[in-house]
Amino acid sequence: IDFDLILENIKDLNALVGEGISQIEHTPRGARLRPEPLPLTLYRNGMVVGHGAFRPYEHPGTQQCLQDIMDGYFPSELQPRYPDGV
């Protein structure tokens, strides 16, 4: 796993969706800032996306997620929930 490439591509993807630029979304109870960041924590033997479960690097879904990032794309598993990126 090329961690340097992953980190570089994450920075590029964050810039693409306007990292640090928040938009106001009106809700029935007021408003909230969007987009909210989705943390990605990388460990020696796996990763955690958001507040989800630990995912070992050997798992096919984890490998696909990292491959998407290394290819310069948002992870395909996040597209239904975040169609504009996160």
C-alpha positions as CSV (number, residue, x, y, z in Angstrom):
1,I,0.0,0.0,0.0
2,D,1.4,3.3,-1.1
3,F,0.5,5.5,1.9
4,D,2.2,8.6,0.4
5,L,0.1,8.3,-2.7
6,I,-3.1,7.8,-0.7
7,L,-2.4,10.9,1.4
8,E,-1.5,13.0,-1.7
9,N,-4.7,11.9,-3.5
10,I,-6.8,12.5,-0.4
11,K,-5.5,16.1,-0.3
12,D,-6.3,16.5,-4.0
13,L,-9.8,15.1,-3.6
14,N,-10.4,17.3,-0.5
15,A,-9.4,20.4,-2.6
16,L,-11.7,19.3,-5.3
17,V,-14.8,19.3,-3.0
18,G,-13.7,22.6,-1.4
19,E,-12.0,21.6,1.8
20,G,-12.4,24.3,4.4
21,I,-15.3,25.9,2.5
22,S,-18.6,25.3,4.2
23,Q,-22.1,25.8,2.8
24,I,-25.2,26.4,4.8
25,E,-27.9,23.8,4.5
26,H,-31.3,24.9,5.8
27,T,-33.2,22.3,7.8
28,P,-36.6,22.3,9.4
29,R,-35.0,23.1,12.8
30,G,-32.6,25.7,11.6
31,A,-29.4,25.2,9.5
32,R,-26.2,23.2,9.5
33,L,-22.8,23.5,7.7
34,R,-22.0,21.2,4.8
35,P,-20.0,19.3,3.9
36,E,-19.0,17.6,7.2
37,P,-15.6,15.9,6.9
38,L,-15.5,12.1,6.9
39,P,-12.5,10.9,8.9
40,L,-10.2,8.2,7.5
41,T,-7.8,6.7,9.9
42,L,-5.1,4.5,8.5
43,Y,-3.3,1.9,10.7
44,R,-0.5,-0.5,10.0
45,N,-2.9,-3.4,9.4
46,G,-6.2,-1.7,8.4
47,M,-8.4,1.4,8.4
48,V,-11.5,3.0,9.8
49,V,-13.8,5.2,7.7
50,G,-15.9,7.6,9.7
51,H,-17.1,6.1,12.9
52,G,-17.3,2.6,11.3
53,A,-15.7,-0.7,12.2
54,F,-12.0,-1.5,11.7
55,R,-11.4,-2.9,8.3
56,P,-8.3,-5.0,7.6
57,Y,-6.4,-4.3,4.5
58,E,-6.8,-7.9,3.4
59,H,-10.6,-7.4,3.0
60,P,-11.7,-7.0,-0.6
61,G,-13.9,-4.0,0.2
62,T,-11.0,-2.3,1.9
63,Q,-8.7,-3.0,-1.0
64,Q,-11.3,-1.6,-3.5
65,C,-11.7,1.6,-1.4
66,L,-7.9,2.2,-1.2
67,Q,-7.5,1.4,-4.9
68,D,-10.1,4.0,-5.8
69,I,-8.2,6.6,-3.8
70,M,-4.8,5.5,-5.3
71,D,-6.4,5.9,-8.7
72,G,-7.4,9.4,-7.8
73,Y,-11.2,8.8,-7.3
74,F,-13.6,9.1,-4.4
75,P,-14.2,5.6,-3.1
76,S,-17.1,4.0,-5.0
77,E,-18.6,2.7,-1.8
78,L,-19.2,6.4,-0.7
79,Q,-20.8,7.6,-3.9
80,P,-24.4,6.7,-3.0
81,R,-24.2,8.6,0.3
82,Y,-22.0,11.4,-0.9
83,P,-22.6,11.9,-4.7
84,D,-20.7,15.2,-4.8
85,G,-17.7,13.8,-2.8
86,V,-16.8,14.2,0.8
